[in-house]
Amino acid sequence: MLIMDKKRMLTCFLVIVILFLPIFSHGFIIKHLNHHCTGEKCPICAAIKRAEALINEIGSAIPTVLLLIVFFCFSAVCLPIKNQIFLLRTPVKLKVRMDD
């Protein structure tokens, strides 16, 4: 397997994990919301606080990620079109003689 394939697979795996983390965090919070709390050092309450912090951190990054996705999609669409426009106006295509 090529190195680029491994990197691409790792990148896809990390993207999937980052996308599903908030979903699983919400599920954990909903499931354990009415748990039997053991007091101040309750491990479930601590895990709920960590899940809420994770949701807040990832939630604040969503607009930035969406902006980057739009930028890359725009550049992926517009750059090939720009190159095609310039390729249509070559001297060979216009059949121009350059006898200077």
C-alpha positions in Angstrom: 0.0 0.0 0.0 1.4 3.4 -0.9 2.2 6.0 1.7 -0.3 8.4 0.3 -3.1 5.8 0.5 -2.3 5.3 4.2 -2.3 9.0 4.8 -5.6 9.4 3.0 -7.2 6.6 4.9 -6.0 8.0 8.2 -7.3 11.4 7.2 -10.7 10.0 6.3 -10.8 8.1 9.6 -10.0 11.2 11.6 -12.7 13.2 9.7 -15.3 10.5 10.4 -14.3 10.4 14.1 -14.5 14.2 14.4 -17.9 14.2 12.7 -19.3 11.5 15.0 -17.9 12.7 18.3 -20.6 15.3 18.9 -23.3 12.8 18.0 -22.0 10.2 20.5 -21.4 12.9 23.1 -25.1 14.0 22.8 -26.2 10.4 23.1 -24.1 9.9 26.2 -25.4 13.1 27.8 -29.0 12.1 27.0 -28.6 8.5 28.3 -26.9 9.5 31.6 -28.8 12.8 32.3 -30.9 11.2 35.1 -28.3 9.0 36.6 -27.9 8.2 40.3 -25.3 10.8 41.3 -22.9 9.6 44.0 -21.9 13.1 45.1 -19.2 15.7 44.4 -16.7 13.3 42.7 -19.2 11.5 40.5 -17.4 10.0 37.5 -20.5 10.2 35.4 -21.0 13.9 36.1 -17.3 14.4 35.2 -17.8 12.6 31.9 -20.9 14.6 31.2 -18.9 17.8 31.7 -16.2 16.6 29.4 -18.8 15.7 26.8 -20.4 19.2 27.0 -16.9 20.8 26.7 -16.2 18.7 23.6 -19.5 19.7 22.1 -18.8 23.4 22.8 -15.3 23.2 21.3 -16.3 21.3 18.2 -19.4 23.5 17.8 -17.3 26.6 17.8 -15.1 25.2 15.0 -18.0 24.3 12.7 -18.3 27.7 11.0 -14.5 27.7 10.3 -14.7 24.2 8.9 -17.6 25.1 6.7 -15.9 28.2 5.4 -12.8 26.1 4.5 -15.0 23.5 2.7 -16.7 26.2 0.7 -13.3 27.8 -0.2 -11.8 24.4 -1.3 -14.9 23.5 -3.3 -14.9 27.0 -4.9 -11.2 26.7 -5.8 -11.6 23.2 -7.1 -14.4 24.3 -9.4 -13.0 27.7 -10.5 -9.3 26.9 -11.1 -9.9 24.3 -13.8 -12.4 26.6 -15.5 -9.8 29.4 -15.4 -7.2 27.2 -17.0 -9.6 26.0 -19.7 -10.5 29.6 -20.6 -6.8 30.4 -21.1 -6.2 27.3 -23.1 -9.0 28.2 -25.6 -7.1 31.4 -26.7 -3.8 29.9 -27.8 -2.2 31.0 -31.1 -2.5 27.5 -32.4 -6.2 27.5 -31.7 -6.7 30.9 -33.2 -4.5 29.9 -36.2 -2.3 32.9 -35.9 1.0 33.0 -37.9 3.9 34.4 -36.1 6.3 35.4 -38.9 8.0 38.3 -37.1 
